[in-house]
Amino acid sequence: MVTRLIGSELSRQLGVSVIVENKPGAGTVIGVDYVAKQPADGYTLVCVANSFTANKTLVKNLPYDTARDLRPVALMGLSEHVLATHPDSGLKTLADLKKAASDEPGTLTYASFGNGTSAHLSAAALCQKLGIDMVHVPYKGQGPALTDLLGGQVSVMFGNWSEFRAHVERGKLVALGMATLQRSRFAPGIPTLAEQGAPIESNSWQGLLAPAGTPDAIVRRINAEVNQALAAPNVREVFARGGIVEQSGSVEQFAAFVSSETAKYADIIQRAHITLG
């Protein structure tokens, strides 16, 4: 949604057609590899998310080099995560989760959007910080995982607040904490995990990359156009309605963000001995 919304705005601003093409497969590797091998002329970009930074450590024999073959252009949006559970679990706080996991090791489960996704890695990091063990249950996307969380088939899950909000407000889910370092403006009444002793920052972000070698002037022009699109009233309205935090900034800021995310996930993956096999 973020990519199509920004693409539509860029089309209006630049006076050219901006086409969004889906190239799924191999945890986003197929789409990223396709763009990495395109002409470096600024006409072909790839929208990436958390998986791009995790795949550098998680995927053996990547067909591209994340640093050598692609260059950051612009960060666009970020969806904050909440850690939630089913009301029947009896869990209300992070302390409750730690006690339950400690009393009966290996009995609690956590769902994710799939192996190596932000929801998976954030839960693995939480287990590391709390010194507990939970069983990972991967799903093919957030939808089916959320369905089983609502049905009580899994114990907890990190997920986008925008898609969990209605269920929390109706009492169908219990929010154990927001995975933000400060209270979210979208959910100011929910304590953060950091407040409860586990500074976990979990989210789903979207950013644009270009093939390496794309001229600096073109990259900076696209970055400026994306920032302008993010400031458009209709974009701000859709983002606010969807609980998405606008992430405008410079090329250098996005490059630093990608580097930081890559290092963060590498540490989690290596410490938890996570593999895709």
Backbone hydrogen bonds in HBPLUS format (Angstrom, degrees):
<---DONOR---> <-ACCEPTOR-->    atom                        ^
c    i                          cat <-CA-CA->   ^        H-A-AA   ^      H-
h    n   atom  resd res      DA  || num        DHA   H-A  angle D-A-AA Bond
n    s   type  num  typ     dist DA aas  dist angle  dist       angle   num
A0005-LEU N   A0001-MET O   2.92 MM   4  6.00 157.0  1.97 149.5 156.3     1
A0006-ILE N   A0002-VAL O   2.95 MM   4  6.11 171.8  1.96 155.9 157.9     2
A0007-GLY N   A0003-THR O   2.81 MM   4  5.83 153.7  1.87 143.3 152.2     3
A0008-SER N   A0004-ARG O   2.95 MM   4  6.03 154.3  2.02 141.1 146.8     4
A0009-GLU N   A0005-LEU O   3.16 MM   4  6.45 153.7  2.23 142.8 149.7     5
A0010-LEU N   A0006-ILE O   2.82 MM   4  6.08 156.2  1.88 153.1 160.0     6
A0011-SER N   A0007-GLY O   2.94 MM   4  6.13 152.0  2.02 145.0 152.5     7
A0012-ARG N   A0008-SER O   3.21 MM   4  6.50 152.4  2.29 141.3 147.4     8
A0013-GLN N   A0009-GLU O   2.94 MM   4  6.22 159.8  1.98 149.9 155.7     9
A0014-LEU N   A0010-LEU O   2.82 MM   4  5.85 165.7  1.84 155.6 158.7    10
A0015-GLY N   A0011-SER O   2.90 MM   4  5.54 133.2  2.12 134.7 145.1    11
A0028-THR N   A0025-GLY O   3.18 MM   3  5.56 126.2  2.49 110.2 121.7    12
A0030-ILE N   A0025-GLY O   3.45 MM   5  5.65 168.7  2.46 140.7 142.0    13
A0029-VAL N   A0026-ALA O   3.17 MM   3  5.28 162.7  2.21 107.7 111.1    14
A0032-VAL N   A0028-THR O   3.13 MM   4  6.29 168.8  2.14 157.5 160.9    15
A0033-ASP N   A0029-VAL O   2.88 MM   4  5.89 163.0  1.90 151.2 156.3    16
A0034-TYR N   A0030-ILE O   3.05 MM   4  6.19 153.2  2.12 144.1 151.1    17
A0035-VAL N   A0031-GLY O   3.24 MM   4  6.54 161.6  2.27 148.7 151.8    18
A0036-ALA N   A0032-VAL O   2.93 MM   4  6.12 155.5  1.99 150.4 158.2    19
A0037-LYS N   A0034-TYR O   3.30 MM   3  5.54 142.1  2.46  99.2 109.1    20
A0038-GLN N   A0035-VAL O   3.04 MM   3  5.09 168.7  2.05 110.8 113.9    21
A0046-VAL N   A0209-LEU O   3.03 MM 163  5.37 156.8  2.09 144.3 149.8    22
A0209-LEU N   A0046-VAL O   2.92 MM 163  5.37 152.6  2.00 148.4 157.4    23
A0048-VAL N   A0207-GLY O   2.79 MM 159  5.43 161.1  1.82 158.9 164.5    24
A0207-GLY N   A0048-VAL O   2.92 MM 159  5.43 156.9  1.97 150.6 156.6    25
A0052-PHE N   A0049-ALA O   3.03 MM   3  5.87 149.4  2.13 125.0 131.2    26
A0053-THR N   A0050-ASN O   3.06 MM   3  5.66 125.7  2.37 114.1 125.4    27
A0054-ALA N   A0050-ASN O   3.14 MM   4  6.45 151.9  2.23 149.1 157.5    28
A0055-ASN N   A0051-SER O   2.79 MM   4  5.72 157.5  1.83 151.3 156.0    29
A0057-THR N   A0054-ALA O   3.09 MM   3  5.87 142.6  2.24 121.0 128.0    30
A0058-LEU N   A0054-ALA O   2.94 MM   4  5.95 163.2  1.97 149.2 153.7    31
A0059-VAL N   A0055-ASN O   2.94 MM   4  5.07 166.7  1.96 128.9 132.7    32
A0069-ASP N   A0065-ASP O   2.89 MM   4  5.37 166.9  1.91 148.3 152.1    33
A0212-ALA N   A0069-ASP O   2.89 MM 143  4.88 161.8  1.92 117.7 114.4    34
A0071-ARG N   A0210-ALA O   2.83 MM 139  5.40 156.6  1.89 156.4 162.5    35
A0210-ALA N   A0071-ARG O   2.96 MM 139  5.40 160.4  2.00 150.8 156.6    36
A0073-VAL N   A0208-LEU O   2.89 MM 135  5.41 149.1  1.99 161.2 151.7    37
A0074-ALA N   A0208-LEU O   3.36 MM 134  5.26 156.4  2.42 128.0 133.2    38
A0208-LEU N   A0074-ALA O   2.72 MM 134  5.26 163.4  1.75 159.2 164.3    39
A0076-MET N   A0206-GLN O   2.86 MM 130  5.69 164.7  1.88 158.4 159.5    40
A0247-GLN N   A0076-MET O   2.89 MM 171  5.02 153.9  1.96 144.8 138.1    41
A0206-GLN N   A0077-GLY O   3.00 MM 129  5.50 149.9  2.09 155.6 156.0    42
A0078-LEU N   A0245-VAL O   3.00 MM 167  5.06 133.4  2.23 132.9 146.2    43
A0245-VAL N   A0078-LEU O   2.77 MM 167  5.06 172.7  1.78 153.6 151.0    44
A0079-SER N   A0204-SER O   2.79 MM 125  5.08 167.5  1.81 144.8 148.6    45
A0204-SER N   A0079-SER O   2.92 MM 125  5.08 151.6  2.00 138.3 147.7    46
A0161-TRP N   A0080-GLU O   2.86 MM  81  5.92 170.3  1.86 164.7 162.6    47
A0081-HIS N   A0202-SER O   3.10 MM 121  5.52 144.3  2.24 152.1 141.5    48
A0179-ALA N   A0081-HIS O   2.87 MM  98  5.40 170.6  1.88 147.8 149.4    49
A0082-VAL N   A0159-GLY O   2.86 MM  77  5.61 150.7  1.95 154.9 161.8    50
A0159-GLY N   A0082-VAL O   3.06 MM  77  5.61 150.7  2.15 146.2 154.8    51
A0083-LEU N   A0177-GLY O   2.91 MM  94  5.52 173.2  1.91 168.2 170.3    52
A0176-LEU N   A0083-LEU O   2.75 MM  93  5.52 151.7  1.83 156.0 165.6    53
A0084-ALA N   A0157-MET O   2.96 MM  73  5.57 167.5  1.98 152.9 153.3    54
A0157-MET N   A0084-ALA O   3.04 MM  73  5.57 136.8  2.24 148.2 157.5    55
A0085-THR N   A0174-VAL O   2.89 MM  89  5.25 148.4  1.99 143.8 154.2    56
A0174-VAL N   A0085-THR O   2.80 MM  89  5.25 165.2  1.82 153.9 157.9    57
A0089-SER N   A0086-HIS O   2.93 MM   3  5.56 163.3  1.95 122.6 128.2    58
A0090-GLY N   A0087-PRO O   3.31 MM   3  6.08 162.2  2.34 119.2 122.6    59
A0097-LEU N   A0093-THR O   3.20 MM   4  6.59 152.6  2.28 142.8 149.8    60
A0098-LYS N   A0094-LEU O   2.95 MM   4  6.25 161.0  1.98 152.4 156.8    61
A0099-LYS N   A0095-ALA O   3.01 MM   4  6.19 160.6  2.05 147.1 152.1    62
A0100-ALA N   A0096-ASP O   2.94 MM   4  6.12 165.3  1.96 151.4 155.5    63
A0101-ALA N   A0097-LEU O   2.96 MM   4  6.09 161.8  1.99 151.1 156.1    64
A0102-SER N   A0098-LYS O   2.92 MM   4  6.00 146.3  2.04 141.7 151.2    65
A0103-ASP N   A0099-LYS O   2.81 MM   4  5.95 153.4  1.88 150.8 157.7    66
A0104-GLU N   A0100-ALA O   3.14 MM   4  6.23 155.5  2.20 143.0 148.6    67
A0107-THR N   A0104-GLU O   3.26 MM   3  5.95 152.5  2.34 145.1 143.1    68
A0135-VAL N   A0108-LEU O   2.87 MM  27  6.28 166.8  1.88 151.8 152.0    69
A0156-VAL N   A0109-THR O   3.10 MM  47  6.54 150.8  2.19 147.4 156.4    70
A0110-TYR N   A0135-VAL O   2.85 MM  25  6.17 153.6  1.92 154.8 155.8    71
A0137-VAL N   A0110-TYR O   2.82 MM  27  5.89 158.1  1.86 160.1 156.7    72
A0111-ALA N   A0156-VAL O   3.00 MM  45  6.50 155.1  2.06 159.9 162.8    73
A0139-TYR N   A0112-SER O   3.14 MM  27  6.00 138.5  2.32 129.3 140.3    74
A0141-GLY N   A0113-PHE O   2.87 MM  28  4.26 159.5  1.91 128.6 132.0    75
A0117-THR N   A0114-GLY O   3.20 MM   3  5.63 160.9  2.24 134.8 133.2    76
A0120-HIS N   A0117-THR O   3.07 MM   3  5.22 119.9  2.45  99.8 114.4    77
A0121-LEU N   A0117-THR O   2.95 MM   4  6.26 170.4  1.96 164.7 165.3    78
A0122-SER N   A0118-SER O   2.86 MM   4  5.81 155.1  1.92 146.2 153.2    79
A0123-ALA N   A0119-ALA O   3.25 MM   4  6.21 155.3  2.31 133.7 139.8    80
A0124-ALA N   A0120-HIS O   3.01 MM   4  6.28 151.1  2.09 146.5 155.3    81
A0125-ALA N   A0121-LEU O   2.92 MM   4  6.13 150.2  2.01 140.6 148.6    82
A0126-LEU N   A0122-SER O   2.90 MM   4  6.17 148.1  2.00 142.2 151.3    83
A0127-CYS N   A0123-ALA O   2.97 MM   4  6.24 157.8  2.02 147.4 152.3    84
A0128-GLN N   A0124-ALA O   3.08 MM   4  6.36 151.9  2.17 142.1 149.6    85
A0129-LYS N   A0125-ALA O   2.94 MM   4  6.24 157.9  1.99 150.0 155.4    86
A0130-LEU N   A0126-LEU O   2.90 MM   4  6.08 157.2  1.96 154.4 160.2    87
A0131-GLY N   A0127-CYS O   2.83 MM   4  5.63 124.5  2.14 137.5 150.5    88
A0132-ILE N   A0127-CYS O   3.06 MM   5  4.99 150.9  2.15 135.8 142.6    89
A0146-LEU N   A0142-GLN O   2.79 MM   4  5.91 160.3  1.83 159.6 164.7    90
A0147-THR N   A0143-GLY O   3.02 MM   4  6.28 153.2  2.09 150.0 157.9    91
A0148-ASP N   A0144-PRO O   3.20 MM   4  6.44 156.8  2.26 143.2 147.3    92
A0149-LEU N   A0145-ALA O   2.99 MM   4  6.27 145.8  2.11 144.1 154.5    93
A0150-LEU N   A0146-LEU O   2.89 MM   4  6.11 159.8  1.93 152.4 157.1    94
A0151-GLY N   A0147-THR O   3.05 MM   4  6.28 132.5  2.29 133.4 146.6    95
A0153-GLN N   A0148-ASP O   2.84 MM   5  5.14 148.3  1.95 159.5 157.9    96
A0152-GLY N   A0149-LEU O   3.10 MM   3  5.08 156.5  2.15 100.4 107.8    97
A0163-GLU N   A0160-ASN O   3.04 MM   3  5.56 140.0  2.20 112.0 121.9    98
A0164-PHE N   A0160-ASN O   3.11 MM   4  6.34 128.8  2.38 142.9 157.2    99
A0164-PHE N   A0161-TRP O   3.07 MM   3  4.91 136.4  2.27  96.2 108.9   100
A0165-ARG N   A0161-TRP O   2.78 MM   4  5.48 142.6  1.91 157.6 160.7   101
A0167-HIS N   A0164-PHE O   3.07 MM   3  5.44 116.9  2.48 107.8 123.0   102
A0168-VAL N   A0164-PHE O   2.97 MM   4  6.22 153.8  2.04 158.6 167.2   103
A0169-GLU N   A0165-ARG O   2.87 MM   4  6.12 166.7  1.89 161.4 165.1   104
A0170-ARG N   A0166-ALA O   3.01 MM   4  6.12 140.5  2.17 139.9 149.7   105
A0172-LYS N   A0167-HIS O   2.79 MM   5  5.00 135.2  1.99 161.7 163.4   106
A0173-LEU N   A0167-HIS O   3.15 MM   6  5.52 135.0  2.36 122.3 117.5   107
A0171-GLY N   A0168-VAL O   3.08 MM   3  5.13 156.9  2.13 103.4 110.4   108
A0178-MET N   A0191-PRO O   2.96 MM  13  6.29 153.7  2.03 136.2 144.0   109
A0193-LEU N   A0178-MET O   2.89 MM  15  5.84 149.7  1.98 156.4 151.0   110
A0202-SER N   A0179-ALA O   2.96 MM  23  5.16 150.1  2.05 129.7 137.4   111
A0187-ALA N   A0184-SER O   3.17 MM   3  5.12 141.9  2.33  95.0 105.5   112
A0190-ILE N   A0187-ALA O   3.16 MM   3  5.77 169.5  2.17 121.5 124.7   113
A0196-GLN N   A0193-LEU O   2.97 MM   3  5.04 132.1  2.21  96.2 110.1   114
A0198-ALA N   A0193-LEU O   2.92 MM   5  5.26 163.4  1.95 142.6 137.8   115
A0197-GLY N   A0194-ALA O   3.07 MM   3  5.16 160.5  2.11 110.1 110.9   116
A0200-ILE N   A0198-ALA O   2.66 MM   2  5.69 126.0  1.94 119.6 102.6   117
A0214-THR N   A0211-PRO O   3.19 MM   3  6.00 148.4  2.30 140.3 141.9   118
A0218-ILE N   A0215-PRO O   3.05 MM   3  5.40 123.5  2.38 105.2 118.6   119
A0219-VAL N   A0215-PRO O   3.08 MM   4  6.44 162.6  2.12 156.3 161.3   120
A0220-ARG N   A0216-ASP O   2.92 MM   4  6.11 164.5  1.94 155.8 159.5   121
A0221-ARG N   A0217-ALA O   3.02 MM   4  6.12 143.8  2.16 135.7 145.6   122
A0222-ILE N   A0218-ILE O   2.96 MM   4  6.22 163.6  1.99 154.7 158.1   123
A0223-ASN N   A0219-VAL O   2.92 MM   4  6.13 157.6  1.97 146.1 153.1   124
A0224-ALA N   A0220-ARG O   2.98 MM   4  6.11 157.0  2.04 141.0 146.6   125
A0225-GLU N   A0221-ARG O   2.96 MM   4  6.23 153.5  2.03 147.3 154.8   126
A0226-VAL N   A0222-ILE O   2.87 MM   4  6.11 155.6  1.93 152.7 159.1   127
A0227-ASN N   A0223-ASN O   2.99 MM   4  6.24 161.6  2.02 149.7 154.6   128
A0228-GLN N   A0224-ALA O   2.98 MM   4  6.20 149.0  2.07 141.1 149.8   129
A0229-ALA N   A0225-GLU O   2.90 MM   4  6.16 152.2  1.97 143.9 151.6   130
A0230-LEU N   A0226-VAL O   2.88 MM   4  6.17 151.9  1.96 150.8 158.6   131
A0231-ALA N   A0228-GLN O   3.13 MM   3  5.20 138.5  2.31  97.0 108.8   132
A0232-ALA N   A0229-ALA O   3.09 MM   3  5.24 157.4  2.15 104.8 112.0   133
A0235-VAL N   A0232-ALA O   3.06 MM   3  5.33 121.3  2.42 105.7 120.2   134
A0236-ARG N   A0232-ALA O   2.97 MM   4  6.25 165.2  1.99 162.0 166.6   135
A0237-GLU N   A0233-PRO O   2.93 MM   4  6.09 151.3  2.02 145.6 153.6   136
A0238-VAL N   A0234-ASN O   3.09 MM   4  6.28 161.5  2.13 142.7 146.9   137
A0239-PHE N   A0235-VAL O   2.89 MM   4  6.08 164.7  1.92 155.0 159.7   138
A0240-ALA N   A0236-ARG O   2.90 MM   4  6.01 163.6  1.93 145.9 150.6   139
A0241-ARG N   A0237-GLU O   2.95 MM   4  6.11 160.1  1.99 147.4 153.2   140
A0242-GLY N   A0238-VAL O   2.92 MM   4  6.06 143.9  2.06 143.3 153.2   141
A0244-ILE N   A0239-PHE O   2.80 MM   5  4.73 171.7  1.80 145.0 144.4   142
A0243-GLY N   A0240-ALA O   3.27 MM   3  5.13 161.4  2.30  98.7 104.2   143
A0254-PHE N   A0250-SER O   3.13 MM   4  6.44 156.4  2.19 146.9 152.4   144
A0255-ALA N   A0251-VAL O   2.94 MM   4  6.20 156.5  2.00 150.6 157.8   145
A0256-ALA N   A0252-GLU O   2.96 MM   4  6.19 155.4  2.02 146.0 152.2   146
A0257-PHE N   A0253-GLN O   2.97 MM   4  6.17 149.4  2.06 140.3 149.1   147
A0258-VAL N   A0254-PHE O   2.89 MM   4  6.16 161.3  1.92 155.0 158.4   148
A0259-SER N   A0255-ALA O   3.05 MM   4  6.27 158.8  2.10 145.0 150.8   149
A0260-SER N   A0256-ALA O   2.93 MM   4  6.13 155.7  1.99 146.1 152.8   150
A0261-GLU N   A0257-PHE O   2.87 MM   4  6.10 163.9  1.90 156.3 160.4   151
A0262-THR N   A0258-VAL O   2.94 MM   4  6.05 157.2  1.99 146.9 153.4   152
A0263-ALA N   A0259-SER O   3.11 MM   4  6.32 158.7  2.16 145.4 150.3   153
A0264-LYS N   A0260-SER O   2.92 MM   4  6.13 157.9  1.97 149.0 155.7   154
A0265-TYR N   A0261-GLU O   2.98 MM   4  6.16 171.8  1.99 155.2 156.3   155
A0266-ALA N   A0262-THR O   3.01 MM   4  6.08 151.3  2.10 141.4 150.1   156
A0267-ASP N   A0263-ALA O   3.11 MM   4  6.28 157.9  2.16 147.4 151.8   157
A0268-ILE N   A0264-LYS O   3.19 MM   4  6.52 161.0  2.23 147.8 152.7   158
A0269-ILE N   A0265-TYR O   2.86 MM   4  5.96 174.3  1.87 156.7 158.6   159
A0270-GLN N   A0266-ALA O   2.97 MM   4  6.00 164.8  1.99 147.8 152.4   160
A0271-ARG N   A0267-ASP O   2.99 MM   4  6.01 162.9  2.02 146.5 151.7   161
A0272-ALA N   A0268-ILE O   2.95 MM   4  6.01 150.5  2.04 148.1 156.1   162
A0273-HIS N   A0269-ILE O   2.93 MM   4  5.76 110.1  2.43 133.6 149.1   163
A0274-ILE N   A0269-ILE O   3.05 MM   5  5.12 159.7  2.10 143.3 148.7   164
A0273-HIS N   A0270-GLN O   3.34 MM   3  5.00 150.4  2.43  92.2 100.7   165
